[in-house]
Amino acid sequence: MPIKLAIIYYSSGGTNYQLAKWAEYAGREAGAEVKVMKVPELAPQSVIDANKDWKAFLESTKEVPEVTLDDLEWADAIIFSVPTRFGNMPSQMKQFLDTTGGLWFNGKLVNKVVSAMSSAQNPHGGQEATILSLYTTMYHWGAIVAAPGYADPSAYKAGGNPYGTSVTVGQDGKMVEDVEAAVKYQAKRTVSVAEWVKKGEE
């Protein structure tokens, strides 16, 4: 049975959606069954409408399904991709994670293999703290964190974040570092660790 990989993102401008899509490609290449999903948007429609780029991006990705708790239970491995908000995860992702109490209580999230990615508008804009804030929840789940570390040279080209791939987004909305290879390595590593865990449980 292939590893079931859920890739869960929040994105208002497209960066973390692109990271998720690269991870999807690599996950499929590694033999996993992959679902890409977004967390529900919480921002008022009036705020979204006032930002044409945000509105256009959400319109272009309206077919992407919203994640449910059933998707978490289904998955063997989960990759999260979020922008930083003052060194923390966006409220949209936090709200979704706050609904996982029932799964946690019943032990349904134990031994899920998890990894995370992030972005910010400057190189020290809180990407590492954001990824670590996600992992704090994962530790409570009893999940297994598959951080990329420096196990592959792509990490250095991407900026050298050992906790998970992160990228700087310029004022033009484009990624500064070349992180595609690092994202793909991280996704493949996550699938590999999930395979080891699954074999150990059999």
DAQUI-V537518 format. One record per pair of residues at least 4 apart in sequence whose ideal C-beta (glycine too) atoms are under 7 Angstrom apart, sorted by the first residue. I is the first residue (numbers start at 1). J is the second residue. D is the distance in Angstrom with one decimal. If there is no record, write none. Layout:
i=I j=J d=D
i=I j=J d=D
This chain:
i=2 j=31 d=5.4
i=2 j=32 d=5.6
i=2 j=33 d=4.8
i=3 j=32 d=4.5
i=3 j=76 d=4.9
i=3 j=77 d=5.8
i=3 j=191 d=5.2
i=3 j=194 d=4.6
i=3 j=195 d=5.8
i=3 j=198 d=6.8
i=4 j=33 d=5.1
i=4 j=74 d=5.7
i=4 j=75 d=5.1
i=4 j=76 d=4.8
i=5 j=27 d=4.5
i=5 j=32 d=4.2
i=5 j=33 d=6.8
i=5 j=34 d=4.8
i=5 j=75 d=6.6
i=5 j=77 d=4.8
i=5 j=79 d=7.0
i=5 j=191 d=6.1
i=6 j=35 d=5.3
i=6 j=37 d=6.6
i=6 j=71 d=5.3
i=6 j=72 d=6.8
i=6 j=75 d=3.8
i=6 j=78 d=4.8
i=7 j=20 d=4.8
i=7 j=23 d=5.2
i=7 j=24 d=5.7
i=7 j=34 d=6.5
i=7 j=35 d=7.0
i=7 j=36 d=4.7
i=7 j=79 d=4.8
i=8 j=37 d=5.4
i=8 j=39 d=6.5
i=8 j=67 d=5.1
i=8 j=78 d=6.3
i=8 j=80 d=5.4
i=9 j=16 d=4.8
i=9 j=17 d=5.9
i=9 j=20 d=4.2
i=9 j=38 d=5.7
i=9 j=81 d=4.2
i=9 j=82 d=6.7
i=10 j=16 d=6.4
i=10 j=38 d=6.5
i=10 j=39 d=5.1
i=10 j=82 d=4.9
i=10 j=90 d=5.1
i=10 j=92 d=4.8
i=10 j=93 d=5.0
i=11 j=15 d=6.3
i=11 j=16 d=4.0
i=11 j=17 d=4.2
i=12 j=54 d=5.1
i=12 j=57 d=6.8
i=13 j=53 d=6.3
i=13 j=54 d=6.7
i=13 j=57 d=5.9
i=13 j=173 d=6.0
i=14 j=18 d=6.0
i=14 j=57 d=5.1
i=15 j=19 d=6.7
i=15 j=83 d=6.7
i=15 j=119 d=4.7
i=15 j=167 d=6.7
i=15 j=169 d=5.3
i=15 j=175 d=6.5
i=16 j=20 d=6.3
i=16 j=81 d=4.2
i=16 j=82 d=5.9
i=16 j=83 d=5.9
i=16 j=119 d=6.0
i=17 j=21 d=6.5
i=17 j=61 d=6.1
i=18 j=22 d=6.6
i=19 j=23 d=6.4
i=19 j=81 d=4.6
i=19 j=117 d=5.0
i=19 j=165 d=6.9
i=19 j=183 d=5.4
i=20 j=24 d=6.3
i=20 j=36 d=5.4
i=20 j=81 d=4.9
i=21 j=25 d=6.7
i=21 j=36 d=6.9
i=22 j=26 d=6.5
i=22 j=180 d=5.4
i=22 j=183 d=4.3
i=22 j=184 d=5.8
i=23 j=27 d=6.0
i=23 j=79 d=5.2
i=23 j=183 d=5.5
i=23 j=187 d=4.0
i=24 j=28 d=6.5
i=24 j=34 d=5.1
i=24 j=36 d=5.0
i=25 j=29 d=6.3
i=25 j=184 d=6.9
i=26 j=30 d=6.3
i=26 j=184 d=3.7
i=26 j=187 d=3.9
i=26 j=188 d=5.2
i=27 j=32 d=4.4
i=27 j=34 d=4.4
i=27 j=187 d=4.9
i=27 j=191 d=5.8
i=28 j=32 d=6.4
i=28 j=34 d=5.4
i=30 j=188 d=4.7
i=30 j=191 d=4.2
i=32 j=191 d=4.8
i=35 j=71 d=6.3
i=36 j=64 d=6.5
i=37 j=64 d=6.7
i=37 j=65 d=5.3
i=37 j=66 d=6.4
i=37 j=67 d=3.9
i=37 j=71 d=6.1
i=38 j=64 d=5.1
i=38 j=66 d=5.9
i=38 j=67 d=6.8
i=39 j=66 d=7.0
i=39 j=67 d=5.8
i=39 j=92 d=4.9
i=39 j=93 d=5.4
i=39 j=96 d=4.4
i=40 j=66 d=5.3
i=40 j=92 d=6.6
i=41 j=58 d=6.8
i=41 j=92 d=6.3
i=42 j=91 d=6.0
i=42 j=92 d=5.1
i=42 j=95 d=6.3
i=43 j=47 d=5.0
i=43 j=48 d=5.6
i=45 j=49 d=5.9
i=46 j=50 d=6.6
i=48 j=54 d=5.4
i=48 j=55 d=5.3
i=48 j=58 d=6.5
i=49 j=55 d=5.7
i=51 j=55 d=6.2
i=52 j=56 d=6.0
i=53 j=57 d=6.3
i=54 j=58 d=6.5
i=55 j=59 d=6.3
i=56 j=60 d=6.3
i=57 j=61 d=6.4
i=58 j=62 d=6.7
i=67 j=71 d=5.1
i=67 j=96 d=6.6
i=69 j=73 d=6.6
i=69 j=99 d=6.6
i=69 j=100 d=6.6
i=69 j=103 d=5.9
i=70 j=74 d=6.2
i=71 j=75 d=6.4
i=72 j=78 d=6.9
i=72 j=100 d=6.5
i=72 j=103 d=6.1
i=72 j=109 d=6.6
i=73 j=103 d=6.2
i=73 j=108 d=5.2
i=75 j=112 d=6.5
i=76 j=113 d=6.7
i=76 j=194 d=4.7
i=76 j=198 d=6.0
i=77 j=112 d=6.9
i=77 j=113 d=4.3
i=77 j=190 d=5.1
i=77 j=191 d=6.2
i=77 j=194 d=3.9
i=78 j=112 d=5.8
i=78 j=114 d=4.9
i=79 j=115 d=5.1
i=79 j=117 d=7.0
i=79 j=187 d=6.2
i=79 j=190 d=5.8
i=80 j=116 d=4.4
i=80 j=134 d=5.4
i=81 j=117 d=4.4
i=82 j=89 d=5.2
i=82 j=90 d=5.7
i=82 j=93 d=5.1
i=82 j=118 d=5.8
i=82 j=130 d=6.5
i=83 j=90 d=6.3
i=83 j=118 d=6.7
i=83 j=119 d=5.0
i=83 j=120 d=6.7
i=84 j=118 d=5.6
i=84 j=120 d=4.4
i=84 j=125 d=5.8
i=84 j=126 d=3.9
i=84 j=127 d=5.6
i=84 j=130 d=4.0
i=85 j=89 d=6.8
i=85 j=90 d=4.9
i=86 j=126 d=6.6
i=87 j=126 d=3.4
i=87 j=129 d=3.9
i=87 j=130 d=6.3
i=88 j=129 d=6.9
i=88 j=130 d=6.1
i=88 j=133 d=5.0
i=89 j=93 d=4.6
i=89 j=94 d=5.4
i=89 j=130 d=5.6
i=89 j=133 d=5.3
i=89 j=134 d=5.7
i=91 j=95 d=5.9
i=92 j=96 d=7.0
i=93 j=97 d=6.3
i=94 j=98 d=6.2
i=97 j=137 d=5.2
i=100 j=104 d=5.6
i=100 j=109 d=6.7
i=101 j=105 d=6.0
i=102 j=106 d=6.5
i=103 j=108 d=4.1
i=103 j=109 d=5.2
i=104 j=109 d=5.5
i=104 j=140 d=6.8
i=104 j=141 d=5.8
i=109 j=141 d=3.8
i=109 j=142 d=6.5
i=109 j=143 d=6.1
i=110 j=141 d=6.8
i=110 j=142 d=3.9
i=111 j=142 d=6.7
i=111 j=144 d=6.1
i=111 j=197 d=5.8
i=111 j=201 d=7.0
i=112 j=141 d=6.5
i=112 j=143 d=4.5
i=113 j=143 d=7.0
i=113 j=144 d=4.9
i=113 j=146 d=5.3
i=113 j=190 d=6.0
i=113 j=193 d=4.9
i=113 j=194 d=4.1
i=113 j=197 d=5.8
i=114 j=138 d=4.8
i=114 j=143 d=4.7
i=114 j=145 d=5.8
i=114 j=146 d=6.9
i=115 j=145 d=7.0
i=115 j=146 d=4.8
i=115 j=147 d=6.6
i=115 j=164 d=5.9
i=115 j=186 d=5.8
i=115 j=190 d=4.5
i=116 j=131 d=4.6
i=116 j=134 d=4.5
i=116 j=135 d=6.6
i=116 j=164 d=4.5
i=117 j=164 d=5.0
i=117 j=165 d=4.6
i=117 j=166 d=6.6
i=117 j=183 d=6.5
i=117 j=186 d=6.9
i=118 j=127 d=4.3
i=118 j=130 d=4.5
i=118 j=131 d=5.2
i=118 j=164 d=6.7
i=118 j=166 d=4.7
i=119 j=127 d=6.7
i=119 j=166 d=6.4
i=119 j=167 d=4.9
i=119 j=169 d=5.4
i=120 j=125 d=2.9
i=120 j=126 d=5.5
i=120 j=127 d=5.1
i=120 j=168 d=6.6
i=121 j=125 d=5.6
i=121 j=169 d=5.5
i=122 j=168 d=6.1
i=123 j=159 d=7.0
i=123 j=168 d=5.1
i=126 j=130 d=5.5
i=127 j=131 d=6.6
i=127 j=161 d=6.3
i=127 j=166 d=3.5
i=128 j=132 d=6.3
i=128 j=161 d=6.1
i=128 j=163 d=5.6
i=128 j=166 d=7.0
i=129 j=133 d=6.2
i=130 j=134 d=6.9
i=131 j=135 d=6.5
i=131 j=163 d=4.5
i=131 j=164 d=4.5
i=131 j=166 d=6.9
i=132 j=136 d=6.7
i=132 j=163 d=6.2
i=134 j=138 d=6.6
i=135 j=139 d=6.4
i=135 j=145 d=5.4
i=137 j=141 d=6.7
i=138 j=143 d=4.1
i=138 j=145 d=5.9
i=144 j=193 d=6.8
i=144 j=197 d=6.2
i=146 j=189 d=5.8
i=146 j=190 d=4.6
i=146 j=193 d=4.2
i=147 j=162 d=6.2
i=147 j=163 d=5.3
i=147 j=164 d=6.2
i=148 j=152 d=6.7
i=148 j=155 d=5.9
i=148 j=162 d=6.7
i=148 j=164 d=6.5
i=148 j=165 d=6.8
i=148 j=182 d=7.0
i=148 j=185 d=6.3
i=148 j=186 d=4.6
i=148 j=189 d=5.9
i=149 j=162 d=4.8
i=150 j=155 d=5.3
i=150 j=162 d=5.9
i=151 j=189 d=7.0
i=152 j=185 d=4.5
i=153 j=157 d=7.0
i=154 j=158 d=6.0
i=154 j=181 d=3.9
i=154 j=182 d=4.2
i=154 j=185 d=5.0
i=155 j=160 d=5.8
i=155 j=162 d=6.9
i=155 j=182 d=5.6
i=156 j=160 d=5.4
i=157 j=178 d=5.7
i=157 j=181 d=6.8
i=157 j=182 d=6.9
i=158 j=165 d=5.7
i=158 j=177 d=5.3
i=158 j=178 d=6.8
i=158 j=179 d=4.2
i=158 j=182 d=3.6
i=159 j=166 d=6.4
i=159 j=177 d=4.7
i=161 j=165 d=6.5
i=161 j=166 d=4.5
i=164 j=186 d=6.5
i=165 j=179 d=5.3
i=165 j=182 d=4.5
i=165 j=183 d=5.0
i=165 j=186 d=5.3
i=167 j=175 d=4.9
i=167 j=176 d=6.9
i=167 j=177 d=5.4
i=167 j=179 d=4.7
i=168 j=176 d=4.1
i=168 j=177 d=6.1
i=169 j=173 d=6.5
i=169 j=175 d=6.0
i=170 j=174 d=5.4
i=170 j=176 d=5.5
i=175 j=179 d=6.5
i=179 j=183 d=5.6
i=180 j=184 d=6.4
i=181 j=185 d=6.2
i=182 j=186 d=6.3
i=183 j=187 d=6.4
i=184 j=188 d=6.4
i=185 j=189 d=6.1
i=186 j=190 d=6.4
i=187 j=191 d=6.6
i=188 j=192 d=6.3
i=189 j=193 d=6.3
i=190 j=194 d=6.4
i=191 j=195 d=6.5
i=192 j=196 d=6.7
i=193 j=197 d=6.4
i=194 j=198 d=6.1
i=195 j=199 d=6.3
i=196 j=200 d=6.3
i=197 j=201 d=6.5
i=198 j=202 d=6.7
